[in-house]
Amino acid sequence: MNTKLDSVLLPRKKFIYHYKNMRWAKGRHETYLCFVIKRRVGPDTLTFDFGHLRNRNGCHVELLFLRYVGALCPGLLGYGGPGEKRLSYSITWFCSWSPCANCSTRLSQFLSRLPNLRLRIFVSRLYFCDMEDSREREGLRMLKNIGVQITNYKERIDIFLIYLGSTLGRLSHPKIFKAWGELHQNSVRLSRKLKRILQPLETEDLRDAFKLLGL
C-alpha cells in the first residue's frame, strides 16, 4: 500500500488501546482495521501486502477499504478486456469492532459479485450485538452465509499476528508481545457469543425445544 513501512504500522500504544477485547470499551468510538492481502502468483509463490485503516469523515472503515480494494488488489476486478480473467485474492481483516448492519449488507453485496475474493474477519469486540433481534447480528449471519469466515481472537496467536503486522514489522526494534489482563477470559466469552450468533436460527430453536422437553 505504501513503500514507507512506518506509515502502514500502528504505534504500539494505539494498537493496545483500540484492540483490547474488554467487555465495556469506553471511549473506543473509532474502528481500526489491520489487513493482510495475499495473492498466489505461481504454484509455490505467494505475494502479500499489509497495512491498516480507520474510519474517516463519517465513512466506516469497512467501506473505506472497498474504496481502495482496486488499488490494493490489481486484477481483482479484471482489466476490462474481453474474456480477461480476474485474479484471485485472499484477504484477512483484524478489526477492533465487528461490522455494523449497513457495512455487513454492503460487504455482502460486494463479495457476492466476486467469487475470486476470499475474506476472513477477526473481530476484537462485537458491535451492538447484545439484543437477540439486533440488525448487527443478522448482518454477521449474512456475511457468514456468503462464505466470509468470522471469528474472535480465541487463541493468543491471533492477537500476536496482528501485533506482528502492525508493530513488530520494525525489524530494527522488535518487541515481544505481552498479553493484557483478561485477554483469554474475554476471548473465550466473545467466541462463545459469536458462535451463538452465527449458528442457524433453526438450530437455536431446536436447542430450546429440547431443553423444554428435558432432552
Residue frames relative to the residue before (quaternion, step in Angstrom):
aa qw qx qy qz dx dy dz
M 1.0000 0.0000 0.0000 0.0000 0.00 0.00 0.00
N 0.7878 -0.0264 0.0493 0.6134 3.54 1.08 -0.73
T 0.4555 -0.7087 0.4646 0.2727 3.58 -0.88 0.89
K 0.6364 0.4923 -0.3317 0.4925 3.58 1.19 -0.36
L 0.3868 -0.7890 0.4244 0.2183 3.55 -0.15 1.34
D 0.6697 0.5288 -0.3219 0.4101 3.58 0.81 -0.96
S 0.6266 0.5678 -0.3462 0.4065 3.58 1.10 -0.58
V 0.7215 0.4053 -0.2610 0.4970 3.62 1.17 -0.31
L 0.6176 0.5485 -0.3422 0.4479 3.59 1.26 0.12
L 0.4051 -0.6981 0.5364 0.2465 3.54 -1.05 0.79
P 0.4827 -0.6252 0.5136 0.3352 3.60 -1.00 0.72
R 0.6325 -0.5859 0.3555 0.3611 3.57 -1.03 0.82
K 0.6893 0.4870 -0.3025 0.4430 3.62 0.78 -0.95
K 0.6545 0.5059 -0.3145 0.4656 3.57 1.00 -0.80
F 0.6198 0.5381 -0.3387 0.4600 3.56 1.04 -0.78
I 0.6775 0.4935 -0.2969 0.4574 3.57 0.78 -1.03
Y 0.6608 0.5264 -0.3145 0.4327 3.61 0.90 -0.90
H 0.7774 0.3864 -0.2011 0.4537 3.57 0.74 -1.03
Y 0.7426 0.4130 -0.2415 0.4687 3.61 1.10 -0.47
K 0.3854 0.6981 -0.5154 0.3139 3.62 1.16 0.21
N 0.2979 -0.7862 0.5199 0.1511 3.57 -0.78 1.03
M 0.1605 0.8196 -0.5267 0.1584 3.56 0.92 0.94
R 0.6242 -0.5576 0.4002 0.3732 3.57 -1.23 0.47
W 0.7862 0.1395 -0.0687 0.5981 3.60 0.90 -0.90
A 0.1170 -0.8276 0.5484 0.0249 3.57 -0.21 1.29
K 0.0747 -0.8418 0.5346 0.0082 3.55 0.49 1.21
G 0.8268 0.2348 -0.1880 0.4753 3.55 -0.95 0.95
R 0.5932 0.5602 -0.3753 0.4398 3.60 1.24 -0.12
H 0.0657 0.8438 -0.5261 0.0838 3.58 0.38 1.22
E 0.6482 0.4846 -0.3223 0.4911 3.58 1.22 -0.26
T 0.2556 -0.7289 0.6065 0.1884 3.55 -1.26 0.44
Y 0.1663 -0.7742 0.6060 0.0756 3.54 -0.88 1.02
L 0.1074 -0.7845 0.6103 0.0230 3.54 -1.08 0.81
C 0.1045 -0.7548 0.6463 0.0401 3.56 -0.60 1.20
F 0.0702 -0.8316 0.5508 0.0129 3.59 -0.80 0.91
V 0.1337 -0.7302 0.6638 0.0911 3.50 -1.34 0.56
I 0.1148 -0.7998 0.5888 0.0197 3.57 -0.74 1.10
K 0.0513 -0.8077 0.5873 -0.0058 3.57 -0.80 1.02
R 0.0144 0.7720 -0.6354 0.0126 3.55 -1.14 0.76
R 0.3223 -0.7448 0.5523 0.1905 3.57 -0.83 0.99
V 0.2589 -0.7868 0.5485 0.1140 3.55 -0.67 1.19
G 0.7898 0.0124 0.0274 0.6127 3.57 0.99 -0.86
P 0.7519 -0.3893 0.2590 0.4648 3.60 -1.22 -0.10
D 0.8031 0.2206 -0.1112 0.5423 3.59 1.09 -0.62
T 0.6484 0.5208 -0.3075 0.4624 3.60 1.25 0.19
L 0.0399 -0.7913 0.6097 -0.0219 3.53 -0.90 1.04
T 0.1544 -0.7699 0.6106 0.1025 3.57 -0.84 0.94
F 0.0213 -0.8134 0.5812 0.0119 3.58 -1.09 0.56
D 0.1304 -0.7413 0.6529 0.0843 3.49 -1.36 0.44
F 0.0394 -0.8039 0.5929 0.0267 3.58 -1.15 0.45
G 0.1609 0.7734 -0.6024 0.1145 3.54 -1.28 0.33
H 0.3062 -0.7403 0.5506 0.2345 3.56 -1.19 -0.38
L 0.1387 -0.7584 0.6322 0.0767 3.53 -1.32 0.50
R 0.0880 -0.7509 0.6441 0.1166 3.55 -1.33 0.22
N 0.6327 -0.5506 0.3756 0.3944 3.56 -1.19 0.53
R 0.0459 -0.8082 0.5866 -0.0267 3.57 -1.01 0.90
N 0.8705 0.0491 -0.0416 0.4879 3.54 -1.15 0.76
G 0.7399 -0.4326 0.2262 0.4629 3.54 0.89 0.94
C 0.5990 0.5471 -0.3677 0.4546 3.61 1.25 -0.01
H 0.4009 -0.7211 0.5105 0.2422 3.57 -0.68 1.07
V 0.6206 -0.6194 0.3450 0.3350 3.52 -1.04 0.87
E 0.6027 0.5652 -0.3658 0.4283 3.60 1.08 -0.64
L 0.6924 0.4525 -0.2705 0.4927 3.57 0.97 -0.88
L 0.5867 0.5606 -0.3628 0.4581 3.56 1.16 -0.56
F 0.6236 0.5344 -0.3361 0.4610 3.57 1.04 -0.77
L 0.6459 0.5319 -0.3241 0.4415 3.59 0.98 -0.82
R 0.5918 0.5693 -0.3636 0.4399 3.58 1.15 -0.56
Y 0.7566 0.3891 -0.1889 0.4904 3.55 1.06 -0.81
V 0.4592 0.7385 -0.4337 0.2361 3.58 1.23 -0.31
G 0.6113 0.5609 -0.3569 0.4293 3.60 1.06 -0.63
A 0.6915 0.4548 -0.2659 0.4943 3.57 1.04 -0.82
L 0.6724 0.4998 -0.2930 0.4607 3.58 1.05 -0.76
C 0.7856 0.2149 -0.0942 0.5725 3.58 1.13 -0.68
P 0.1423 -0.8226 0.5457 0.0725 3.63 0.31 1.20
G 0.8045 0.2625 -0.2075 0.4908 3.54 -0.88 0.96
L 0.4537 0.6924 -0.4503 0.3346 3.60 1.27 -0.13
L 0.7592 0.3519 -0.1790 0.5175 3.56 0.95 -0.93
G 0.5746 -0.5683 0.3804 0.4497 3.59 1.30 0.02
Y 0.4549 -0.7009 0.4884 0.2515 3.55 -1.24 0.35
G 0.6215 -0.5991 0.3291 0.3828 3.55 1.23 0.19
G 0.5830 0.5910 -0.3777 0.4102 3.59 1.20 -0.27
P 0.5935 -0.5774 0.4131 0.3792 3.62 -1.11 0.55
G 0.8413 0.1231 -0.1212 0.5122 3.54 -0.82 1.04
E 0.3832 0.7354 -0.4794 0.2873 3.59 1.26 0.21
K 0.3574 -0.7531 0.5164 0.1960 3.56 -0.76 1.04
R 0.3872 -0.7092 0.5393 0.2370 3.55 -0.96 0.89
L 0.4320 -0.6848 0.5218 0.2686 3.56 -1.10 0.72
S 0.3923 -0.7281 0.5186 0.2168 3.57 -1.14 0.64
Y 0.0825 -0.7997 0.5947 0.0015 3.54 -1.02 0.89
S 0.1828 -0.7260 0.6497 0.1320 3.51 -1.33 0.51
I 0.0589 -0.8167 0.5736 -0.0244 3.57 -0.64 1.16
T 0.1179 -0.7695 0.6250 0.0582 3.55 -1.02 0.88
W 0.1536 -0.7704 0.6149 0.0696 3.53 -0.92 1.00
F 0.1164 -0.7289 0.6685 0.0913 3.55 -1.16 0.73
C 0.0283 -0.8512 0.5220 -0.0471 3.59 -0.12 1.32
S 0.4654 -0.6717 0.4981 0.2900 3.56 -1.02 0.77
W 0.7624 0.1367 -0.0964 0.6251 3.61 1.22 -0.56
S 0.4994 -0.6123 0.5080 0.3429 3.57 -1.17 0.51
P 0.6298 -0.5678 0.3654 0.3840 3.64 -1.13 0.54
C 0.4770 -0.6277 0.5275 0.3165 3.55 -1.20 0.58
A 0.7169 -0.4523 0.3040 0.4348 3.60 -1.28 0.19
N 0.6681 0.5058 -0.3070 0.4512 3.57 0.90 -0.91
C 0.6649 0.4967 -0.3090 0.4644 3.60 0.91 -0.87
S 0.6240 0.5327 -0.3413 0.4586 3.59 1.03 -0.75
T 0.6510 0.5123 -0.3135 0.4641 3.58 0.98 -0.83
R 0.6772 0.4903 -0.2923 0.4643 3.56 0.87 -0.96
L 0.6424 0.5189 -0.3180 0.4658 3.58 1.02 -0.81
S 0.6445 0.5270 -0.3190 0.4529 3.56 0.96 -0.87
Q 0.6531 0.5111 -0.3104 0.4647 3.57 0.95 -0.86
F 0.6637 0.5122 -0.2952 0.4582 3.56 0.98 -0.89
L 0.7178 0.4659 -0.2555 0.4500 3.56 0.81 -1.05
S 0.6031 0.5763 -0.3637 0.4144 3.59 1.07 -0.62
R 0.6827 0.4612 -0.2820 0.4917 3.59 1.22 -0.42
L 0.7405 0.3730 -0.2018 0.5213 3.58 1.30 -0.16
P 0.1065 -0.8206 0.5597 0.0437 3.60 0.16 1.22
N 0.6332 0.5380 -0.3296 0.4484 3.59 1.25 -0.28
L 0.6585 0.4559 -0.3118 0.5112 3.60 1.28 0.19
R 0.0944 -0.7845 0.6122 0.0296 3.57 -0.81 1.06
L 0.0975 -0.8186 0.5660 0.0031 3.57 -0.73 1.11
R 0.0606 -0.7586 0.6484 0.0204 3.52 -1.06 0.92
I 0.1200 -0.8120 0.5707 0.0253 3.58 -0.83 1.00
F 0.1193 -0.7391 0.6598 0.0650 3.54 -0.94 1.00
V 0.0972 -0.8076 0.5800 0.0438 3.60 -0.79 0.95
S 0.3956 -0.7210 0.5220 0.2261 3.54 -1.03 0.83
R 0.7938 0.0358 0.0051 0.6072 3.58 1.09 -0.77
L 0.4241 -0.6968 0.5218 0.2494 3.57 -1.22 0.57
Y 0.3118 -0.7813 0.5241 0.1324 3.55 -0.80 1.11
F 0.8476 -0.1469 0.0543 0.5071 3.59 -0.62 1.22
C 0.4163 0.7165 -0.4573 0.3229 3.58 0.85 0.99
D 0.3982 0.7429 -0.4666 0.2679 3.61 1.19 0.32
M 0.6908 0.4637 -0.2809 0.4783 3.59 1.00 -0.79
E 0.5502 -0.6440 0.4266 0.3172 3.57 -0.97 0.91
D 0.7607 0.3525 -0.1945 0.5092 3.59 1.01 -0.80
S 0.2517 0.8027 -0.5019 0.2011 3.58 1.23 0.47
R 0.4774 -0.6544 0.5076 0.2936 3.58 -1.02 0.83
E 0.5915 0.5679 -0.3609 0.4443 3.57 1.16 -0.55
R 0.6227 0.5242 -0.3402 0.4710 3.60 1.04 -0.71
E 0.6635 0.5044 -0.2994 0.4644 3.55 0.92 -0.94
G 0.6243 0.5474 -0.3297 0.4494 3.58 1.09 -0.75
L 0.6502 0.5060 -0.3138 0.4719 3.59 0.99 -0.81
R 0.6443 0.5057 -0.3242 0.4734 3.59 1.02 -0.77
M 0.6045 0.5602 -0.3452 0.4489 3.57 1.10 -0.73
L 0.6589 0.4992 -0.3034 0.4739 3.58 0.95 -0.88
K 0.6430 0.5228 -0.3221 0.4577 3.57 0.94 -0.87
N 0.6726 0.5292 -0.3007 0.4209 3.58 0.94 -0.88
I 0.7117 0.3979 -0.2773 0.5082 3.62 1.14 -0.41
G 0.7069 -0.5229 0.2406 0.4111 3.56 1.25 0.40
V 0.4708 0.6587 -0.4602 0.3644 3.59 1.24 0.14
Q 0.3066 -0.7316 0.5788 0.1893 3.58 -0.91 0.91
I 0.0154 -0.7962 0.6039 -0.0342 3.58 -0.71 1.11
T 0.1500 0.7891 -0.5818 0.1276 3.56 -0.78 0.98
N 0.4593 -0.6400 0.5431 0.2906 3.52 -1.38 0.26
Y 0.5878 -0.5691 0.4266 0.3857 3.60 -1.24 0.24
K 0.0254 -0.8469 0.5311 -0.0043 3.55 0.54 1.17
E 0.7584 0.2980 -0.1731 0.5533 3.55 0.99 -0.79
R 0.5558 -0.6362 0.4193 0.3323 3.58 -0.96 0.78
I 0.5602 0.6104 -0.3968 0.3951 3.57 1.14 -0.53
D 0.6005 0.5618 -0.3644 0.4369 3.61 1.11 -0.62
I 0.6445 0.4955 -0.3120 0.4917 3.56 0.97 -0.85
F 0.6400 0.5350 -0.3299 0.4420 3.56 0.96 -0.85
L 0.6483 0.5259 -0.3258 0.4439 3.58 0.95 -0.84
I 0.6324 0.5028 -0.3364 0.4839 3.58 1.01 -0.73
Y 0.6576 0.5147 -0.3056 0.4575 3.52 0.90 -0.95
L 0.6245 0.5363 -0.3264 0.4647 3.54 1.07 -0.79
G 0.7169 0.4649 -0.2581 0.4509 3.57 0.87 -0.95
S 0.7602 0.4027 -0.2153 0.4621 3.58 1.06 -0.63
T 0.8193 0.2191 -0.0970 0.5209 3.58 1.09 -0.58
L 0.7195 0.4660 -0.2727 0.4368 3.58 0.82 -0.93
G 0.4473 0.6923 -0.4534 0.3393 3.57 1.27 0.01
R 0.5754 0.5376 -0.3909 0.4766 3.57 1.22 -0.26
L 0.2015 -0.8510 0.4739 0.1027 3.53 0.30 1.31
S 0.6326 0.5444 -0.3452 0.4293 3.58 1.12 -0.52
H 0.7788 0.1947 -0.1146 0.5851 3.59 1.23 -0.41
P 0.0151 0.8392 -0.5432 0.0202 3.63 0.58 1.07
K 0.1347 -0.7669 0.6220 0.0825 3.56 -1.20 0.65
I 0.4184 -0.6919 0.5293 0.2569 3.55 -1.12 0.66
F 0.4526 -0.6940 0.4879 0.2745 3.56 -0.89 0.95
K 0.0881 -0.7757 0.6244 0.0271 3.56 -0.92 0.99
A 0.3982 -0.7410 0.4902 0.2282 3.56 -0.55 1.21
W 0.3996 -0.7033 0.5332 0.2479 3.55 -1.01 0.81
G 0.6908 -0.4941 0.3353 0.4079 3.57 -1.26 0.35
E 0.8545 0.1277 -0.1412 0.4832 3.56 -1.11 0.90
L 0.2697 0.7702 -0.5300 0.2306 3.59 1.16 0.48
H 0.7097 0.4593 -0.2752 0.4578 3.59 0.76 -1.01
Q 0.6636 0.5125 -0.3190 0.4419 3.61 0.84 -0.93
N 0.6846 0.4745 -0.2879 0.4724 3.57 0.89 -0.92
S 0.6224 0.5455 -0.3424 0.4446 3.59 1.05 -0.71
V 0.6519 0.5044 -0.3114 0.4728 3.58 0.97 -0.87
R 0.6556 0.5176 -0.3110 0.4534 3.58 0.92 -0.91
L 0.7033 0.4617 -0.2730 0.4666 3.58 0.84 -0.97
S 0.6176 0.5473 -0.3454 0.4469 3.59 1.05 -0.70
R 0.6562 0.5005 -0.3095 0.4723 3.56 0.96 -0.84
K 0.6542 0.5075 -0.3123 0.4657 3.58 0.96 -0.84
L 0.6606 0.5018 -0.3078 0.4660 3.58 0.93 -0.87
K 0.6299 0.5324 -0.3344 0.4561 3.59 1.00 -0.77
R 0.6485 0.5063 -0.3181 0.4711 3.60 0.99 -0.80
I 0.6489 0.5244 -0.3190 0.4498 3.57 1.01 -0.80
L 0.7484 0.4510 -0.2239 0.4317 3.57 0.86 -0.99
Q 0.5846 0.5778 -0.4025 0.4029 3.60 1.11 -0.37
P 0.6286 -0.5659 0.3681 0.3861 3.61 -1.06 0.67
L 0.5643 -0.6173 0.4317 0.3377 3.55 -1.04 0.80
E 0.5973 0.5743 -0.3662 0.4235 3.59 1.08 -0.67
T 0.6384 0.5249 -0.3250 0.4596 3.58 1.04 -0.80
E 0.6336 0.5269 -0.3263 0.4632 3.58 1.02 -0.84
D 0.6578 0.5136 -0.3135 0.4530 3.58 0.94 -0.91
L 0.6588 0.5066 -0.3144 0.4587 3.60 0.94 -0.84
R 0.6271 0.5390 -0.3390 0.4487 3.57 1.00 -0.81
D 0.6546 0.5040 -0.3074 0.4722 3.59 0.96 -0.90
A 0.6443 0.5260 -0.3220 0.4522 3.58 0.99 -0.81
F 0.6483 0.5195 -0.3104 0.4620 3.57 0.99 -0.88
K 0.6269 0.5374 -0.3355 0.4535 3.57 1.04 -0.76
L 0.6589 0.5147 -0.3043 0.4564 3.57 0.97 -0.93
L 0.6988 0.4541 -0.2560 0.4899 3.57 1.10 -0.74
G 0.4717 -0.6937 0.4277 0.3367 3.56 1.29 -0.15
L 0.4826 0.6749 -0.4277 0.3589 3.56 1.21 0.46
